[in-house]
Amino acid sequence: MAYDNSHSRFVGWAKIVLPLIALVLLSTLFLLSNRVDPMAAIPYAEVDVMELVREPALIEPQYAGMTEDGSVLSLTARRAVPDPENERGASAEGLVAKLTAKSGFVADMTATSGVLDPAGQGLVLSEKVTLQTSTGYRIASERIDVNPDMTELVSPGAVSGEGPFGTLEAGRMELKADDNGQVLDLLFNERVKLVYLPPQ
């Protein structure tokens, strides 16, 4: 092969040498890289695929919305399973809910299980339900119904716990806001028992 000048000679050699250098570099990368074990489990694949096929579920779902009177309702769960009889409903485990009223009132709730059905019965917290408010109440109940459309929650059964003035028990508890979205506080009725504890 004849070349007219040194530049043409350099280009000709470069066409041969550079691809060879690239091939050597690629070979070195493959030789030095760690071998992949195809039998090794993917570290982040902790979901039982067969269980999901049998029973579809949502892992750590989140819900957030605003009521018509301006309160913010948020909800997270450890696991939720769609209701086959209600396309918009789901049963959930390990629920944590928070209601923040326009007035600044805050209610934090937890429950072992529950049902979320925004278009129907709303949010139902059940089994070992706890409620703590920014006004100083710590309440335990077996069920609390939360209205996702208005600032309203109701415990239709017995409740017990502590308040700003002492310990209390009641057959029913509810919280509602007025027309301006202002929350007054929890209302207890039916067999109310209050043990007053004076401040220390």
N, C-alpha and C positions, 0 to 999 in steps of 0.2 A: 504494500500500500504506500503510495507516494503522497507527500505533504508539501504544499507550497511554502509554508512558513512555520515558525515555531508555535504560533497561536493555533493553527490547524492541528499540529501534532499534539498539543496539550488537550484540545477538545477531543480528539480521537482517543487518547489514553483515558481521559476522564469518563468517557462512555463505557469503558471496560472496568476501570478500577472502582468507581463509585457504586455501581450495583453490587460488586463483590463485597465492598465494605458494609453495605446495608444488609446483605445476606449474613455476614459474619455477626453483626450486631443482633439481628433477630434470632439467630441460632443461640447466641449467648444468653439472651433473655429467656428463652424457653428452657435452656439447660439449668439456669440458676433459679428459676421460679419454683415455688412450692408445688408439689403434686397435689391435685385435687382428688379427695376421696369421694367417689360418687355415692358411697354407702353412708357417709356422714350426714347426720340430720341438720337441716337448716336451723340455725340457732334461734331465729325469731318465729319459727313455725310451730307455735304451741297450741294450735286449734285442732281439735279432733274433726277431721274432714268428714268421716263417716257419720259422726253425730250431727254435723250441720246438714248433711244430706237427709237424714231421718227427720230432724227437727230444726228448720231454719231459725236462726237467732241473730240478734244484734248485740255486739259486744261493746259495752260502755257507750250506749246511746246518750244523746243530749237533746234537751228540748228547752226552748226559751220563747216567751211571748209576753204580750202586754194586754192587760185587761182593759175593758172599755172605760173604766174610771181612772186609768193611768198608772196602775201598779205593774211591777215587773215580776213575772213568775218564771223561774228557771228550775230545771230538773235534770239530774243525771242518774244513771242506773248502772249496776255492774253487768246486767244482762237483761235483755228483753226478748220475748217471744211473741210474734204476731198472733192475734186472735183469728182462727180460721173462720169464725162466724161473723166477724166484724173487721172489714178491710182496714179501718182507721184505728182500731184498738189494738192494744198489746198488754200482756202481763209482764211484770218486771220483778227483778230481785235486787236487793241492795240499793234502795232509793235514797237520794239526797235531794231535797227540794228547798227552795228559798223564795219567799214572797217579800218584796220590797215595795211598800206603799208610797204614794206620792208625798205623804206627810213626813216620811222618814222612818216610819215604823217598819221593823224587820222581823220576820218569823222564819226561823230555820227549822226544818223538819227532816227526820230520818225514819226509815221503816225497813223491815226485813223484806216485805213484798208489797205489791200494789198493782193497780190497773190504770193505764192511761188511755182515755177515750175522749179527746177534745170535742168531738162532735156529739157525744152522748152524755154519759154520766161524769165526765170530767176526769179529775185525778183522784183516785182512791188509794190512800196509804193504809196498809194493814199489817198486823203482827209487829208487836214491840215498837210502836210509833212513839217518837219523842218530839216535843215541840219546845223550842226556846225562843223567847221574844226579846226584843230590845228594851222592853219595859220591865224586865226582870222576872218573867214567869218561866219555869221549867216544868213541863207537863208530860205525863206518860199516858198513853191511851192504846187501845187495840185497833182503833180506826179513826182516820180523819179524812173527810171529803173536802177537796179543794175545787173551787169553781174557777176554771180558766178564763171565764168571760168577765167576771166581776171580782172585786176584792171581798172574798167570802170563803171561810173555811168552817167546817162543822165537825164536831165529834159527837155522833149520835149515841154513843155509849158512855160508860163511866170513865172518868178521868181522875188523876191524882197527881200531886206534885207540890211545888213550892212557888210562892209569889213574893212580892215585895213586903207583905205583912206577916207571912208565916206559911204553914202548910195547909193544903186544902184538898177536899174531895168533892166531886159533884157527879150527877147522873148524866149531864150533858154540858157541852161547851160550844160556843160559836164566836166568830169574829166577823164583823161586817163594817163596811165603810159607808159614810153618808153620801149624799148626792154629789158632793165635791171631791170624793175620794179620800176624805179624812178618816183615818181609823181612830176610834175612841179607845178601845182596848178589848181584851177578852171578856166575854160575858158567860158566867156560870149560872146554871139553874138546875132544878130537880135534885132534891136531897143534898143541898150544899152544906158542907161541914168545913169550917175554918178554925184553925188553931192559931191564934195570934201570938207571934213571937216578937216582943219588943226589941228594938235595935240595941245592940251591945254598946 
